[in-house]
Amino acid sequence: MRALESLSKQVLGKKTDLLRTLSYVAINVNLEGSDNPREGDCPSLRDVGPKILSNLVREKSFESLAQIGGVKRLASILMTNPENGLSGDETDLMRRTNVFGANKYNKPPAKSFLSFVLDAFKDMIIIILIACAVLSLAFGIKQHGLKEGWYDGGSIIIAIFLVVIVSAVSNYKQGRQFRELSKESSNIRIEVMRDGRRQPISIFDIVVGDVVYLKIGDQVPADGLFVDGHSLRVDESSMTGESDHIEVDRENPFLLSGTKVIDGYGRMMVASVGMNTAWGEMMSSVSRDLDEETPLQARLNKLTSLIGKAGMSVAVLVLVVLMIRYFTGYTEDDAGNREFTGGKTKSEDVMDAVVRIVAAAVTIVVVAIPEGLPLAVTLTLAYSMKRMMGDNAMVRKLSACETMGSATTICTDKTGTLTLNEMRVTELCMGKEHVSVDASKEIATSIVEVLLQGIGLNTTGTVHMRPSESVPEILGSPTEKAILSWGVSKLGMTMDELKQEWEIVQVEAFNSEKKRSGVAVRRRGEQVVHIHWKGAAEMILAMCSDYYSQSGTVNVMTDEARSDFGTVIKNMADKSLRCIAFAYKKFDGSLAQFHGKLEEDGLTLLGIVGIKDPCRPGVRRAVVSCRSAGVNIKMITGDNMHTARAIALECGIFNPEEDLEHEAIVEGVQFRNYSPEQRAAAIEKIQVMARSSPFDKLLMVQCLKQKGHVVAVTGDGTNDAPALKEADIGLSMGIQGTEVAKESSDIVILDDNFASVVTVLRWGRCVYNNIQKFIQFQLTVNVAALVINFVAAVSSGNVPLTAVQLLWVNLIMDTLGALALATEQPTNDLM
């Protein structure tokens, strides 16, 4: 049969006709088992329309999937290898894009420049000025003729035109900037398997047939079908409105674009992209609100309205006073004659005088209202947003610019924010003794073999050896990469051999609550199940009843031994090392008796590794800068007390000379178990919270806000989303942050650096400072002009400053003044 299959492949590959004799037997050879489907083996891509695939996933149609022949048959039709993914050939990718579309959705058309101009004309002040200009133009021409009569009215019209154009240009540029930021924030990096290699690509480059990796916190980038994975659960509330979390496996393989992965990990094959997904259709009809009004803008608009009302009241008062003066004969012309005499003055002269008085009143309104305030705020915020982007901070919510300036407390993560996130294994402890990380020969072969299983099988990372390179490419979280790198370079681990020899039976995915991950495996062809656990050292230690010595013998975990291991963990942590322990157990029973729940007791400790993650340069200086600015820094980490203390000491967050250790450093469980009164009393003194869960972070934010603090919080995980939303300013990490965290935040720190958080704080203060300067500058001139005109109008009946003069003074202040003050750079004096 194999020979026939091989022969049939050769014939099909040559694309020649079969030779026929007078009598022959036709044999149907099944080629579906081939790992590398070719175009000749299955229908063309065009035989499976985008509509069919779209409806298949969107409607979760098991019947349609069964008719196609299941996920594997669909992979064959789409010419996708579930193990190695697509070839990555540009021609193939282009063909798939042409047939199934790109992973982009049609955005609603942006507002044109003309629409911003029309919006500016809708402003009540502009309408009043237009009315004033028309009246002034009409009466000016009537009084002085066309040659000289158009000056006042024409000047007002030109001034109005300039104000409208400046306002429209500013709003148009801000709208365009928002769209660019929106595009930048939508450009998510996704990991796919192409040409047998796991590689990151843009979400916009995904095509139908791609095999995509999914992990906790990821947004599903397109409609697809489950290929493999463990404990994969998604939140479909964004699509269906249902809050229940859906388990995705081979029984329920459908994954909808836009949903969030909340547990486990897996791989999916893309079936529909872009506008062929329900998410694409929904997003194409939704536009981001570019007219978002920040709290500062709202307060300044109230101020402008209040000043406008005051100006209107003064204008009405001036109007009444001037009318009374005129009609009672107290108003005189240049020659000293009374302008109005009852029964003698012509109606045309009366009309001219009334128009002049109304124009004077309107002048009062014009001078009173600081039209430039909203423009100044818009310019300041737009400018600061653009500059902040250059300083590695992408603003997702405009109000965050100004709110950050008034922050009093920053709650920051440790890993990747205060540290470099460049982890490597620097210490190893086996059997209570320190072993060099390079000295794998000192360890018994039996232990190394079991340890390699724990490293290579209990991981979400991958190791890919390129044919042309000696150093393998390792992908995964920083901790996973450090451990895998150590296993490959120091222990001689070969990932492919491990996966060929062992089969994964069950997985307990890592999450920030449990702080550990587990896996049940069996050797192919055998029934015995082996359980491996990896995680926070003291938590794994508590699950162990035995431990391996360096020579390979198993010893009972006595109280003395447990205490010795605890001391080892403390000593590692005091050196700022993250302690990870490996433990193992052979399941008492066969595969048939294994019910899927990984045992968590009676384990044998294999070893403990210490992982070093150095502090970022400049973090200590940034912390000191915040402290001098009156902003308190609190570090919240999942590491143990000793590691947290060492890092906080190194960064300058914890000062043993000023802070009492038992008050300044607490564990999450301790903080959680406080009464509300105890928490309120302790919160001001706490500088470091170790072994914290996302719930503890949320609790700290709520407690600080109740005490009247303006709180900024950094976060990168899915579980940080509640704290990021609860905080006054949520700061997510651009590199390590999950999509859920980024969506819940106000600002994305693009380089994951704490120094960039301080830069955002400086910019926030700069925004307030610049606007404060502008208010002082404009109101000084406005109030002075208002008082002069009011006093002169009431006392003499004439207004010394005309509407045209005041309009042009205001115009210059509104534009040039706003530009000058709005674009001032932040300085260290602000801190």
SESE-56264 format. One record per residue (C-alpha): residue in three letters; x, y, z. Coordinates in steps of 0.02 Angstrom, whole numbers, plus 50000, padded with zeros to 5 digits. Layout:
ALAXYZ;...
***
This chain:
MET500005000050000;ARG501435011950044;ALA502265008249878;LEU500645012349785;GLU500445028449884;SER502245033449844;LEU502005029449660;SER500365039049651;LYS501225054349726;GLN502585053649594;VAL501315052349453;LEU500235066549522;GLY501805076949546;LYS502265075049361;LYS500525080749308;THR500475067449168;ASP499055056349110;LEU499005038449175;LEU499445025349044;ARG497965014249009;THR497984996148950;LEU496494986648881;SER496124980149055;TYR496584989149214;VAL496064990749395;ALA495765008149469;ILE496355009849648;ASN495805024649754;VAL497325029549857;ASN496955040450011;LEU498255054250021;GLU497435063850164;GLY498735057750286;SER500085067850199;ASP500885080750312;ASN501245092450169;PRO499665094850067;ARG499905101349892;GLU498745110649780;GLY498515095149676;ASP497975084649825;CYS496465095049873;PRO495255108049808;SER495925125149761;LEU495825139549886;ARG494485147149775;ASP493385131649799;VAL493105136849981;GLY492315153949976;PRO492575167050113;LYS490695166850145;ILE490685148250185;LEU492125149950309;SER491395165850384;ASN489715157750419;LEU490555141850482;VAL491395150750629;ARG490175164950657;GLU488685153150672;LYS489735139750761;SER489045127250637;PHE489575109750686;GLU488565103150539;SER489545113350411;LEU491185108450492;ALA490685090050484;GLN490215091750301;ILE491945098750262;GLY492735084250357;GLY493315092450518;VAL494725104250561;LYS496105093150488;ARG495205091550321;LEU494925110450317;ALA496785112950350;SER497135101650201;ILE495925111650091;LEU496745128050146;MET498455120250112;THR498995123050292;ASN500115111450391;PRO499425111850570;GLU501155108250641;ASN502265119650533;GLY500985132650477;LEU501065141250309;SER502665142050207;GLY502765160850225;ASP503055162850038;GLU502565180549984;THR501655174349828;ASP500605162249932;LEU500195175650062;MET499685187949925;ARG498575174849844;ARG497695171450009;THR497435190150037;ASN496685191749862;VAL495495177049888;PHE494985179550071;GLY495375197850102;ALA496575206650221;ASN496395206950410;LYS495805225050410;TYR494085232850425;ASN493355247650334;LYS493395262550450;PRO492045275950442;PRO492645290750336;ALA493565303850436;LYS492795321050458;SER493325332650318;PHE494165349450349;LEU492575358050288;SER491535349750424;PHE492735356450557;VAL492545373850480;LEU490635372250488;ASP490745366350669;ALA491775381850711;PHE490425392950633;LYS489135385150750;ASP489965393050901;MET488795405750982;ILE490165418950997;ILE490565417550812;ILE488715419250771;ILE488595435050877;LEU490165441950794;ILE489475438150620;ALA487865447350664;CYS488895461850728;ALA489975461750570;VAL488455461950456;LEU487655476350551;SER489295485850556;LEU489575483050371;ALA487805488450324;PHE487775504150430;GLY489585508550388;ILE489225508250202;LYS487615517850233;GLN488525531350332;HIS490185532750243;GLY489895524450074;LEU490665508450008;LYS492425515549989;GLU492685518950176;GLY491165511150257;TRP491725493050244;TYR493255495150357;ASP492495490450525;GLY491315476850463;GLY492615469750341;SER493955469350477;ILE492785459750593;ILE492395447350453;ILE494255444650418;ALA494565442150605;ILE493115429750616;PHE493805420450464;LEU495535419050543;VAL494845413150711;VAL493775399950623;ILE495215393850514;VAL496425392550661;SER495135383150764;ALA494675371450619;VAL496505367850576;SER496895364050758;ASN495405352350778;TYR495745344150609;LYS497565340750655;GLN497035333950824;GLY495785322250741;ARG497115316050621;GLN498305313350767;PHE496985303250859;ARG496745292250706;GLU498615289250694;LEU498685284650879;SER497175273350858;LYS498025264650712;GLU499615262750814;SER498675255350962;SER497735243450846;ASN499355236750771;ILE499505221850889;ARG500955209650874;ILE500365191650854;GLU501395175750857;VAL501105163650713;MET501915147650650;ARG502645149950476;ASP503915138950390;GLY504025128350548;ARG504575143350652;ARG503615153350782;GLN503755171650737;PRO502915188250783;ILE501965197650646;SER500735212250639;ILE498905207950664;PHE498585216150494;ASP499725203350408;ILE498745188050464;VAL497985177950321;VAL496735163650310;GLY497655147450348;ASP498885154950472;VAL499195145050633;VAL499125157750777;TYR499755155650956;LEU498575161151094;LYS498955163951279;ILE498135172351429;GLY497745190551393;ASP497795189351203;GLN496415195951093;VAL495885183050963;PRO496485191650803;ALA495295183450678;ASP493935170250668;GLY494705153050680;LEU494665135050735;PHE495555126650881;VAL497065116150828;ASP497815111150997;GLY498085118151171;HIS497645115951354;SER496345123651471;LEU495945136951339;ARG494495147951394;VAL493895163951312;ASP492795178551362;GLU491525181451223;SER490595195651311;SER491245208451184;MET490355198751045;THR488885189651125;GLY488575199851283;GLU488645183751385;SER489805184951535;ASP490115166151547;HIS491855160351499;ILE491835147851355;GLU492955132551354;VAL493755129851183;ASP494365112551134;ARG494125099550998;GLU492305097451049;ASN491995116251035;PRO493345122550915;PHE492615139550866;LEU493555155550909;LEU492805172650870;SER493835187750824;GLY493885201250960;THR493615189351106;LYS494895188251247;VAL495885173151311;ILE495665172451499;ASP496485155751540;GLY497605142451464;TYR498495142851298;GLY498305135251125;ARG498455137050937;MET497105141250812;MET496965140550623;VAL496305156550546;ALA494695153950445;SER494075171850416;VAL494885188850425;GLY494425207350419;MET492705211650354;ASN492225193250342;THR492155192450533;ALA490765198850646;TRP492075209250740;GLY492635217550578;GLU490845221950531;MET490515228950703;MET492125239150711;SER491845246350537;SER490275254850601;VAL491085261550759;SER492165277050759;ARG493185283250905;ASP492495299050981;LEU493715312650932;ASP492695325951020;GLU493125318951190;GLU493055332751319;THR494325331451458;PRO493925336851638;LEU495075351951618;GLN494215357151456;ALA492525355251540;ARG493065366251686;LEU493795379451569;ASN492215379251462;LYS491235382851622;LEU492455396951660;THR492245403951483;SER490355402651502;LEU490415411451670;ILE491505425551601;GLY490345426651449;LYS488835428651563;ALA489735441951663;GLY490225450851502;MET488445449651438;SER487795457251600;VAL489045471651587;ALA488585473951403;VAL486725474951444;LEU487115487351583;VAL488165497951464;LEU486775496951333;VAL485465502851457;VAL486595516951525;LEU487065523151351;MET485255522451290;ILE484675532451441;ARG486085544951418;TYR485665546951233;PHE483785548651247;THR483895560151398;GLY485055571851302;TYR486655568851402;THR487615562851249;GLU488515576551153;ASP489405576550984;ASP491175583050950;ALA490555601050939;GLY489745599751112;ASN487965599151044;ARG486645587251112;GLU486465572250996;PHE484635569351035;THR483265582151050;GLY481495575851061;GLY480475579250903;LYS481935587350812;THR483225573650784;LYS482985564150623;SER482495545750635;GLU484015541050529;ASP485175549550655;VAL484285540750798;MET484485524050708;ASP486335527450679;ALA486575531850862;VAL485665516150920;VAL486735505350804;ARG488295513750874;ILE487715510351053;VAL487305492151012;ALA489015490350930;ALA489825497251090;ALA488865484451193;VAL489395470551075;THR491185476751094;ILE491015473751281;VAL490445455751246;VAL491865452951123;VAL493195459051244;ALA492475449551392;ILE492435432251317;PRO494135423351309;GLU493805413751149;GLY495585407351150;LEU495435396651308;PRO494715380851226;LEU495925383251081;ALA497395384851202;VAL496885368751292;THR496685359451127;LEU498385365451066;THR499225361151231;LEU498495343651242;ALA498795339751058;TYR500595345851068;SER500955336551230;MET500195320451160;LYS501325321351008;ARG502875324751111;MET502425311151237;MET502375298651094;GLY504195303151062;ASP504535300151247;ASN503845282251237;ALA502105285951303;MET500585283251192;VAL499045292351257;ARG497445282451230;LYS496335294251330;LEU496565313051315;SER496075316851496;ALA497525306151558;CYS498755319851502;GLU498115332151630;THR497575319751766;MET499345312651774;GLY499965329951822;SER499005329251985;ALA499495311252032;THR500025309252214;THR500415290552214;ILE501105278652083;CYS500865259952110;THR502135251152000;ASP502535233251952;LYS504305226851973;THR504685215251827;GLY505075224451667;THR504605241451739;LEU505885243751877;THR506975229851806;LEU507655226651630;ASN506645210751600;GLU508255202451539;MET508225186851647;ARG509545173351662;VAL509825158851781;THR511305163151894;GLU511115150952040;LEU510585132752062;CYS510235123252222;MET510025104352227;GLY509885094252386;LYS510175109552498;GLU511845112752411;HIS512295126352286;VAL512845119552119;SER513625129751979;VAL512365132751839;ASP513725127251718;ALA514165111251812;SER512835099351744;LYS514085084851757;GLU514045086351947;ILE512205081551946;ALA511645063551931;THR511065058951754;SER509385052651819;ILE509005069651897;VAL509555079251742;GLU508395068551636;VAL506895071951749;LEU507345090351766;LEU507425092351577;GLN505655085151565;GLY505075098351690;ILE505955112151593;GLY505505107051415;LEU503745100151437;ASN503055111451574;THR503235127551473;THR502305139151354;GLY503935144351270;THR504695136851113;VAL506465132751055;HIS506805133450869;MET508485128350798;ARG508805136450630;PRO509835125850510;SER511085139650472;GLU511345145650652;SER512135137750806;VAL511145147750934;PRO509305142650947;GLU507885155250940;ILE506915154851105;LEU505195162951121;GLY504075164951273;SER503935175551431;PRO505595182151502;THR505565169251643;GLU505205154951522;LYS506575160951404;ALA507855161551546;ILE507445143751603;LEU507375136651426;SER509015145251381;TRP509835137651534;GLY509135120351492;VAL509765121251313;SER511475129051342;LYS511965121451509;LEU511005105051523;GLY511035100051340;MET509135099651318;THR508455095551145;MET506645101451136;ASP506165091750980;GLU506785075251053;LEU505805078151214;LYS504195081451118;GLN504445066251008;GLU504755055051159;TRP503415061951276;GLU501565065651257;ILE500675079051360;VAL499125072151447;GLN498525087051551;VAL499085104951584;GLU498795117051730;ALA499185134051652;PHE500125147051754;ASN499165161851822;SER499565175651945;GLU498425168452080;LYS499225151152092;LYS500985156752043;ARG501375139451975;SER501065128451824;GLY500945109651806;VAL500945096351673;ALA500555077751666;VAL501525068051534;ARG501825050151480;ARG503155042051374;ARG502425037151205;GLY501925018951207;GLU501865018251398;GLN500415020651520;VAL501345027851671;VAL500935046351703;HIS502285058351766;ILE501765074851849;HIS502885090251846;TRP502625106651940;LYS503585122951922;GLY503305139552010;ALA503655150952158;ALA504965141852263;GLU504135142752434;MET502455137252362;ILE503215122252272;LEU504235118152429;ALA502615117152531;MET501965103752409;CYS503505092452429;SER503725077752548;ASP505425072152478;TYR506915079652388;TYR508285073552272;SER510085074952328;GLN511435079652204;SER511935061452185;GLY510175056152135;THR509555048452298;VAL507835052752367;ASN507775059752545;VAL506305063152659;MET505865081652678;THR506075083552867;ASP505675099752959;GLU507545103152968;ALA507755100452779;ARG506245111452743;SER506995125052852;ASP508675123352761;PHE507815125252592;GLY506895140452661;THR508565148252708;VAL509235144552532;ILE507715153452456;LYS507945168352574;ASN509795169952533;MET509415169552345;ALA508025182252366;ASP509155193952466;LYS510245194852309;SER508715201052210;LEU508495183852128;ARG506805176852076;CYS506705159252149;ILE505885145652043;ALA505745127652104;PHE505455111452006;ALA504565096452081;TYR504055079452014;LYS502945064552053;LYS502575048151969;PHE500705045051969;ASP500185029452065;GLY499135021251931;SER498935019751743;LEU498345032351615;ALA496585025051626;GLN496525029151812;PHE497145046951787;HIS495645058551800;GLY496445074551739;LYS496745083451906;LEU498595085651941;GLU499095080052115;GLU499795094152221;ASP500545084652368;GLY501825071152399;LEU503005078652268;THR504895076552260;LEU505895092752248;LEU507105092452100;GLY507975109152125;ILE507835127952145;VAL508525140652022;GLY508875159052054;ILE508495170651908;LYS509295187851902;ASP508375202551825;PRO509455218351844;CYS508715235251890;ARG508495247651747;PRO509805261451741;GLY509055277851798;VAL507645270251901;ARG508375275952067;ARG508555293751998;ALA506755293251935;VAL506115287452106;VAL507065301552194;SER506335313952067;CYS504565308052107;ARG504865308952294;SER505505326852280;ALA503935331152179;GLY502845324852321;VAL502335308852231;ASN502435292752331;ILE503015276652245;LYS502335259752298;MET503005243552223;ILE501785229152199;THR502565212452148;GLY502215193852143;ASP503965189852208;ASN504275184752388;MET504645196852530;HIS506535195252522;THR506685197752333;ALA505455212352342;ARG506435220352485;ALA508095218552393;ILE507425226352232;ALA506515240452327;LEU508145244152419;GLU509115244452256;CYS507835256152173;GLY507705267852320;ILE505855264152353;PHE506225256752525;ASN507385266352643;PRO507855256252799;GLU508385272252889;GLU506675280452869;ASP505455265952847;LEU505075252652978;GLU505215236152885;HIS503705227652965;GLU502615242652916;ALA503365246852746;ILE503405229052673;VAL501865217852681;GLU501265202352591;GLY499675202552487;VAL498785190052599;GLN499185200652753;PHE498515216452671;ARG496985207052609;ASN496565200852784;TYR496655218052865;SER495015225952920;PRO494535241752821;GLU495105252352970;GLN496795243452980;ARG497045245452792;ALA496655264052799;ALA497905266152943;ALA499285255952860;ILE499125261552678;GLU500165277552696;LYS501655268152770;ILE501655253352650;GLN503015255152517;VAL503115237152453;MET501805223552435;ALA502545206352398;ARG501695190152343;SER500225200552287;SER498785195352177;PRO497875206952055;PHE496475208052184;ASP497715214952311;LYS498255228252186;LEU496435233152158;LEU496145233852346;MET497655245352368;VAL497045257152231;GLN495305258052307;CYS496025261252480;LEU497175275152417;LYS495745283652323;GLN494665283152480;LYS496075292352570;GLY495985306152437;HIS497495301252331;VAL497565303352143;VAL498235286052094;ALA499205280451942;VAL499445261651919;THR500555251651803;GLY500015234351744;ASP500385221751609;GLY499315206351642;THR497505202351602;ASN497115201551788;ASP497775219351810;ALA496315226151708;PRO495165229751859;ALA496545239751947;LEU496985249251786;LYS495155254151763;GLU494915258551947;ALA496445269951953;ASP496355288251904;ILE497705284651774;GLY498015267051708;LEU499745264251632;SER499975248051534;MET501595240951467;GLY501855241351278;ILE503065226551267;GLN502505214051400;GLY500725220551419;THR499275209851360;GLU497955217251246;VAL496675216651387;ALA497825227251497;LYS498145239751356;GLU496285241751322;SER495955245051507;SER497305258351520;ASP497365276951481;ILE499195277751429;VAL500325264251355;ILE502155265051408;LEU502995259151248;ASP504685254351323;ASP504025247051489;ASN505215258751580;PHE504805267151747;ALA505785282451692;SER504475284851554;VAL503115284851689;VAL504015299451772;THR504125308151601;VAL502225306651586;LEU502045314351759;ARG503165328851706;TRP502135331651547;GLY500515331251647;ARG501155345151760;CYS501785354651608;VAL500025354451531;TYR499285362251688;ASN500695374751702;ASN500545380551521;ILE498655382651528;GLN498815392051694;LYS500035404151612;PHE498865406751465;ILE497375410351579;GLN498385423151676;PHE499005431151514;GLN497315432351428;LEU496195436751576;THR497365450851627;VAL497145459351458;ASN495285455051445;VAL494835461551618;ALA495855477351592;ALA495015481051424;LEU493295477051497;VAL493525489051645;ILE494205503051533;ASN492745501451410;PHE491435500151547;VAL492055515151647;ALA492285525851490;ALA490565520951420;VAL489645524951582;SER490585541151618;SER490765549051446;GLY489575539251335;ASN490985534051217;VAL491965517851203;PRO493845521251181;LEU494245503851112;THR493235498550960;ALA492635480950922;VAL493895479450780;GLN495365484250890;LEU494845472251028;LEU494505458150905;TRP496245459550832;VAL497065460351004;ASN496085444851055;LEU496505436350891;ILE498375438850913;MET498275432751094;ASP497175417851050;THR498335411250916;LEU500115417250943;GLY499935418051133;ALA499155400751140;LEU500485393551024;ALA501905401151123;LEU501285395751294;ALA500555378951240;THR502185372851167;GLU503305376051316;GLN504365360751360;PRO504255352451532;THR505715356351648;ASN506395347851804;ASP505785362951903;LEU504015356051882;MET504545341251988;
***
